[in-house]
Amino acid sequence: MPDLHPIKRALLSVSDKTGLLDLGRALAARGVELLSTGGTARALRDAGLEVLDVADVTGFPEMMDGRVKTLHPVVHGGLLALRDNDEHVGAMDEHNIGAIDLVVVNLYPFEETVAKGAEYAEVIENIDIGGPAMIRSAAKNHGFVNVVVDVEDYAEVIAEMEANDGQTSYALRQRLAQTAYARTAAYDTAVSTWMAEQVAGTPRRRTFGGTLAQTLRYGENPHQQAAFYADGSTAPGLANAVQHQGKELSYNNINDTDAAFALVSEFDPKDGPACAIIKHANPCGVARGETMLDAYKRAFDCDRTSAFGGIIALNQPLDGPTAEAIAAIFTEVVIAPGADEDAKRIFAAKKNLRLLTTEGLADPASAALAVRQVSGGFLVQDKDVGRVSRDDLKVVTKRKPSDQELDDMLFAWTVAKHVKSNAIIYVKDGATVGVGAGQMSRVDSTRIAARKAQDMAEVMDIEAPLTQGSVVASDAFFPFADGLITAAEAGATALIQPGGSMRDDEVIAAADEAGIAMVFTNMRHFRH
């Protein structure tokens, strides 16, 4: 197997014509014979390039609406033949098969067709067959054949040909082959994932794919390598956000920013401004407000200490006054649907602060998969899109909650879905005032959240912590009454929890004794 091998014949068949003409001209200038099909051939000819139709080589016209054009022994023989194997070379001579040294293929726009909401039949028609077959044939024979599936690789192929008198190196062909197999794998993943959504039941096989979006400096810790891959989604979110300033995002920045954006997307902008502040993937403050500045300040007042160096997400565009307040402390990332010029100007003085805009919010009810790797496999589940309304709540205590308590309980319940279990959230007047996350004991989370509120009362120089008169949300049931009693001692007046404990009666009795109103949701929000 040679290191350097010449490109004398190339087959070009692309859906995305970006860079095609420059590539075609560069190849033709080096005397490379061009084979092509359909629209690609027309584009090359219109640019004045000489092109041979694949149909003229195979002796068969394109047929069945273009479904059959390159699936032919003359094409795949030209790709798969080992040039240093006498039997293969003899077969090529006997059957008049010309070697193909370069394949340039990008596939039918299946992912884009699904993303635009096309009907089933149109999606099926955009499943490429001949393209993946050629890519895989060329990639298998990368000892002799170059296969290019990304526009980004056009320049490198031409550069190697220029440097090596029309030849490419084995190292390049090997890398191109790996990229090609990853592309067909990702393409098949998109098809199989879409098909799984059309068919009832749990698929026997699951695959996941992505395209490198960013090589990261390191992972959670400096000794871990890391990268960020995008799955091709066009929905508003981190992968499609525009970064206006600041150094590149780190692994932890991306993880935390995604958590912040998912949480703030729960709050419809039509209902008013909302702000979420995240630290280590957990909320340390969430609030609604009359203005975005008001929402930020109320979220900040939940836990000012933890907010330092945190991630801030907004459900409406960032404005100048809010940006000025945020800039007063060290903040890692701000993500919002947009930002006005005043906000951008204020942040420009903070060179390390990253500002991301998304042109929209995530759909909190959208169907998606949550995937986690474990030893030897993956855990896959639906994303938690569970929500409850007032009509879903069951009052289980003698005292019924007031309208304000109900509003705060639903707010707290929404936040609870985004807090690591065991999760306890105190809320008052549409703002978190204490968050307890990730503890092994639910009563410990209740105590920690209350203690944080006490600490903030001292910082804010107020007489009593804001947990006085608050409501509490618990992401899962209270197994004992001790957690509820702790919440009551902190000043909570109402509580929302799933219910379902063997000791529900004991917990309800404790609530009645403390004069607390309590509702059951019959829904749990574990987040591990």
Disulfide bonds with the S-S distance in Angstrom:
none
